[in-house]
Amino acid sequence: MSIIDWFDRRQKSGSKREKLNIPGDLWVKCFHCSEILYLKDLEANLKVCPKCNYHFRITPEERVRYLLDEDSFKEVSADMGPIDFLEFVDSKPYAARIKEAQSKTKHKDAVVIGTAMIDALPANVGIMNFGYMGGSMGSVVGEKVTLLIEAGIANKHPVLLFTSSGGARMQEGLMSLMQMAKTSAALARLRDAKVPFFSILCDPTTGGTTASFAMLGDVNIAEPGALIGFAGPRVVEQTIRQKLPKGFQRAEFLLAHGMVDIVVSRLELKSTLARLMRVLTLTSGRKGKK
């Protein structure tokens, strides 16, 4: 057999092989350590990389499923949506951005609020959605966060708010900035009512959200590796013209400098919240009796 005949046979036999039809959505690559992870195993681990502890960003639906008691979440004000009252246009009209975001996320705006149980303890829960225009805070987000806080004042159950935001929504101009004062004032009333507020800072929490309600918790809890700050590291570095420390504005850096109270893995977050709720609810109850 000549070498040419041998190659011809190899090509003919190779052409008969069929490629394995493996679905592309079964595996995911960790953004931090590049480990290839089986998606079902990753979901079973609450979307935390088992190799490097990287916390993937998750949707409100996933957060409800992972951290709240099964079938306990009851959403309120779900139909409250934004209005393009300024008829704002940048690279595209704000009205078009709203439609795109609502189609993509199946939510009217960037926060979901309602009541739920955590380890059989009642709570008022808000979950910001970074997938909706970067979790930006406009009039609806401010209103729904305020409604969440007012529900806590009324029913005396702790308020838990999972933040994930790029800051104020520029398409709503001054009205978006006013939500900072509005939500902060509502939290002052919650404090006077002696109802605990837990702020859970997820990746990323920046801008006006950080500058208002996100950092006003009785306990500020951060997920590992979460970016937390007002302006982003690149903007800060360009402004002050200095090299920033390693890990600047990450959860662990903020913990070391007294800006957050505790950094908790998503795997331990539910039990940690339940324990804190029991302690602070008991403490606030005693103070109320006095």
C-alpha positions in Angstrom: 0.0 0.0 0.0 1.4 3.4 -1.0 1.4 6.3 1.3 -1.2 8.1 -0.9 -3.5 5.1 -0.6 -3.1 5.1 3.2 -4.1 8.8 3.4 -7.1 8.2 1.1 -8.3 5.5 3.4 -7.9 7.7 6.5 -9.9 10.5 4.9 -12.7 8.2 3.8 -13.0 6.6 7.2 -12.8 10.0 8.9 -15.6 11.4 6.8 -18.0 8.7 8.1 -17.6 9.8 11.7 -20.4 11.8 13.1 -19.8 14.7 15.5 -21.3 14.4 19.0 -24.2 16.7 19.3 -23.5 18.1 22.8 -25.7 21.0 23.8 -23.7 24.2 24.4 -25.7 25.2 27.5 -24.5 22.3 29.7 -21.2 23.8 30.7 -20.1 27.3 31.8 -16.6 28.8 32.2 -15.9 30.5 35.5 -15.1 34.2 34.9 -12.5 34.2 37.6 -10.5 30.9 37.5 -11.6 29.7 34.0 -12.7 26.3 35.4 -15.2 24.5 33.2 -18.2 23.8 35.3 -21.2 21.5 34.7 -24.2 23.9 34.8 -26.4 21.7 36.9 -23.7 21.3 39.5 -23.1 25.0 39.5 -26.8 25.7 40.1 -26.9 23.1 42.9 -24.1 25.2 44.5 -26.2 28.4 44.2 -24.0 29.6 41.3 -20.9 29.8 43.4 -17.8 28.3 41.7 -16.7 25.3 43.8 -13.0 25.9 42.9 -12.4 29.6 43.6 -15.7 30.7 45.3 -16.5 33.2 42.6 -20.1 34.4 42.9 -21.9 34.5 39.6 -24.5 37.3 39.1 -28.0 35.8 39.5 -31.5 36.9 38.6 -34.2 37.8 41.1 -35.9 34.5 40.4 -32.7 32.6 41.2 -32.2 34.6 44.4 -35.8 33.8 45.5 -35.2 30.2 44.8 -31.8 30.0 46.5 -32.4 32.1 49.6 -36.1 32.2 50.5 -38.3 29.5 51.9 -39.9 27.5 49.1 -43.1 29.1 47.6 -43.1 31.8 50.3 -42.4 34.9 48.2 -45.4 37.0 47.4 -44.6 39.8 45.0 -46.4 43.2 45.3 -46.6 46.2 43.0 -45.4 44.0 40.1 -47.2 46.2 37.5 -45.6 49.4 38.4 -43.5 50.5 35.4 -41.5 53.6 34.4 -42.6 56.5 32.2 -40.5 58.4 29.7 -41.7 61.8 31.0 -38.6 63.6 29.7 -38.7 62.0 26.3 -35.0 61.4 26.8 -32.9 60.3 23.8 -29.2 59.3 23.9 -28.1 56.6 21.4 -31.7 55.5 21.4 -34.9 56.7 23.0 -35.5 55.9 26.7 -38.9 54.5 25.7 -37.2 51.9 23.5 -34.8 51.0 26.3 -37.7 50.4 28.6 -39.3 48.0 26.2 -36.1 46.1 25.6 -35.4 45.8 29.3 -38.9 44.6 30.0 -38.8 42.1 27.2 -35.4 40.8 28.3 -36.1 40.5 32.0 -39.9 39.9 32.1 -40.1 42.6 34.8 -41.5 46.1 34.7 -38.5 47.7 36.4 -35.2 47.1 38.1 -36.5 45.9 41.5 -38.8 43.2 42.8 -40.5 43.6 46.2 -42.8 41.5 48.3 -43.1 39.4 51.5 -41.4 36.1 52.2 -40.2 33.7 54.8 -36.6 33.0 55.7 -36.2 29.9 57.8 -39.9 30.3 58.8 -39.3 33.9 59.8 -41.5 36.6 58.0 -39.7 39.4 56.2 -40.2 42.2 53.6 -37.8 41.5 50.7 -36.6 43.6 47.8 -34.3 42.3 45.1 -32.7 44.6 42.6 -32.1 43.3 39.0 -28.9 44.3 37.3 -30.1 42.8 34.1 -32.7 45.6 33.8 -30.7 48.6 32.6 -27.9 47.8 34.9 -30.2 47.9 38.0 -30.4 51.7 37.6 -32.5 53.6 40.1 -35.3 55.6 38.6 -38.6 56.8 40.0 -40.2 53.4 40.1 -37.2 51.8 41.9 -37.3 54.6 44.5 -41.1 54.2 44.9 -41.0 50.5 45.3 -38.1 50.5 47.8 -40.0 53.1 49.8 -43.2 50.9 49.6 -41.1 48.0 50.9 -39.8 50.1 53.8 -43.3 51.3 54.6 -44.5 47.7 54.6 -41.9 47.0 57.3 -43.1 49.9 59.4 -46.7 48.6 59.1 -46.2 44.9 59.8 -43.0 45.2 62.0 -41.2 42.5 60.0 -37.5 43.0 59.1 -36.7 44.6 55.7 -34.1 42.8 53.5 -32.9 44.5 50.4 -30.5 42.8 47.9 -28.8 45.6 46.0 -27.2 45.3 42.5 -27.1 48.6 40.7 -25.0 50.9 38.5 -26.5 53.9 40.2 -29.1 56.6 39.3 -30.9 56.3 36.0 -29.7 59.3 33.9 -32.7 59.1 31.5 -34.9 60.4 34.4 -32.6 63.3 35.3 -33.2 65.0 38.6 -36.1 62.7 39.5 -33.8 59.8 39.8 -31.5 61.7 42.1 -34.4 62.6 44.3 -35.0 58.9 45.1 -31.8 58.9 47.2 -33.4 61.4 49.7 -36.8 59.7 49.4 -35.6 56.2 50.3 -33.2 57.5 53.0 -36.1 59.4 54.7 -38.2 56.3 54.7 -35.4 54.3 56.3 -35.2 57.0 59.1 -38.9 56.3 59.8 -38.1 52.5 59.8 -35.3 53.1 62.4 -37.7 55.1 64.6 -40.1 52.2 64.4 -37.3 50.0 65.6 -37.6 47.5 62.7 -34.3 46.0 61.5 -33.0 46.7 58.0 -30.6 44.3 56.4 -28.7 45.6 53.3 -27.2 42.7 51.2 -24.7 44.2 48.8 -24.3 42.2 45.7 -22.1 42.6 42.6 -22.0 45.4 41.7 -23.5 48.1 44.0 -22.4 51.5 42.9 -23.5 55.1 42.3 -26.6 56.6 43.9 -27.8 53.3 45.2 -24.6 53.0 47.3 -24.8 56.6 48.3 -28.3 56.2 49.8 -30.2 53.1 51.0 -27.6 50.4 50.2 -25.2 51.6 53.0 -27.8 52.5 55.6 -28.5 49.0 56.9 -28.5 48.1 60.6 -26.3 45.3 59.2 -24.5 45.7 55.9 -23.7 42.3 54.4 -21.6 41.8 51.3 -21.3 38.9 49.0 -17.7 37.8 48.4 -15.9 39.7 45.7 -18.7 42.2 45.2 -17.8 45.6 43.7 -19.1 48.2 46.1 -18.5 52.0 45.8 -19.8 55.3 44.4 -17.7 55.8 41.3 -16.0 52.8 39.6 -12.3 52.1 40.2 -11.3 53.3 36.7 -13.1 56.7 37.2 -11.5 57.1 40.7 -8.1 56.3 39.4 -8.4 58.7 36.5 -9.7 61.5 38.8 -7.0 61.3 41.5 -4.3 60.2 39.1 -3.0 57.6 41.5 -2.7 53.8 41.4 -5.4 52.2 43.5 -4.7 49.5 46.1 -5.2 45.9 45.1 -8.8 44.8 45.5 -10.0 48.4 45.9 -13.8 48.6 46.4 -14.2 44.9 46.6 -16.2 43.5 49.5 -13.2 42.2 51.4 -11.4 45.6 51.1 -14.5 47.4 52.4 -14.7 44.9 55.3 -11.1 45.6 56.3 -11.8 49.3 56.2 -15.0 49.2 58.2 -17.4 50.0 55.4 -19.4 46.7 55.7 -20.1 44.6 58.7 -19.7 41.1 57.3 -18.9 39.3 54.1 -21.0 36.1 53.7 -20.9 33.4 51.1 -24.2 32.8 49.3 -24.0 29.3 50.6 -24.3 30.6 54.1 -26.4 33.7 53.6 -29.8 32.2 54.3 -28.7 30.8 57.7 -26.8 34.0 58.6 -29.8 36.2 57.8 -32.1 34.0 59.8 -29.8 34.1 62.8 -29.4 37.9 62.6 -33.2 38.4 62.2 -33.8 36.4 65.3 -31.3 38.4 67.3 -32.3 41.9 66.1 -36.0 41.2 66.2 -35.7 40.1 69.8 -33.5 43.1 70.6 -35.8 45.7 68.9 -38.8 44.1 70.7 -37.2 44.6 74.1 -36.4 48.3 73.2 -39.9 48.8 72.1 -41.3 47.6 75.5 -39.2 50.1 77.3 
